[in-house]
């Protein structure tokens, strides 16, 4: 077409339509015709998470920022600073327990966390202000699961999974056993990613091959499920003509390109001389 119509770049005349119809009817592979199963175009789009890692540190600037929003917690903030100092802490899970204990131990006449929704807001802001993302920090623990049960066949319908050591499959789903419970890490929303996995390949093998070697702490979001079969990953389909029918065309020889550039430069110099004269 001389002008594109949206995503349409080509026009099929009657001759092209007849040729396509004949090739479709013969059901024979050729240079311009390939035969596929429906599943060849399908994929499962999984969500890949990585843990949130926070470093805690009290500074003058952060204290001022927090107390501007929560001036009633001056005594609590000073008590935490006196106990923990101004050094960085790389294990927020343990640091938060210590902060809570310090504030709970305040005398009755000193202000601590408020009750209800206001107290929740104070605690949320405390973490936002006094922590920063740090890849060297320990992952944040979001939940402890005591008697969690997973239906693997339901999560991976019609998939033949590879044999893995006990517990490794659960770790791929973000669950780490500490001897008593299964720990689940909080994910970092800025590191959230997606993978389209062909329907003819199982999710676990693909993840171990294409994701884990590059991001060892990544896991598969088990909450992203398809509405139809309930399995992990939303099923979608895509017909990629470029991928199936792309023909590589090597670039022109370098000598030919250099000669053409030399001619262009010569022509430019001639035009410049005409202007200056």
Steps between C-alpha positions, in 0.01 A plus 500: 500500500612857441365585843459269800156437645571453869711182520419403142797535268413265214207448270393155377360502148281221364798312356677490836179390672456214250859386548467499881172307472660232282796457736266475798290238322793275408621494865861459387801679638681727254712815496196715573293247694568325832285261702455545876300367789280749681723460807801623302358851523404479867694604808460548873590846626643458848594772747855486636570655839821584684527576872495849644826577683510796738781669692403688817688810616409801711630836378423859595324563170282190535411584860389848401292363218328243723439739791351759265226244431488343849620756758330306780761221456802715591573303819464169318735602218761629744480176698556293184793718398657474844475121493591431135716800419556625146661190352342321202317173568460248219246267660172689516315196634708497818535879518123548491459262794755703695328828413165361615649380829666837565178691447294254708745541788449878520360629832126559508550876499683490163328479162518174306307360206138614481215251497314377193533648154712794614755264654514296179564820303779600741671161461465502121651848476781398737615233256457727198713774655776309676566223245643490150523223243841335515593184303740405781225491763309194616165423330191625679280224645133567427325189636548179699293201380458215748279242330506612140394245239560535124321301229783471248285330236246780522766772483672338201220338295602264219869560569764238562734661750866403543606302805635738762647456850245527782403856569656653186169526318355687798795738491431568133154609616646735761471275807809429713488249785685599818440174686168603652308713251518612140623856457372719221696810403354837413558575132661814367248665261784667307652160417176342383532330161309273263583197285299351213553123511389284202208271582698200383767561766449463872540811712755359744754382239476831316542698823804298609662547159410857406454686831674342799856507352475879473295589810553232762254650750206520257181298543176431313191683622256222585212749529500588129260235371316444175126557523416191294713213634618655829866427426791732565541756222237659281457323165528710187558451128713686248568437131844647432546505123840668519640227722375217278564647154793734557769469233843633586642738242872568547612864481676633194879456480692758701698606193180588316373707794836683531500581129147638520589715803807634316280607208258675737788683672640605162163637394465695827843658455410604145180666623693682774754633246216630283354685800833653611588610146 
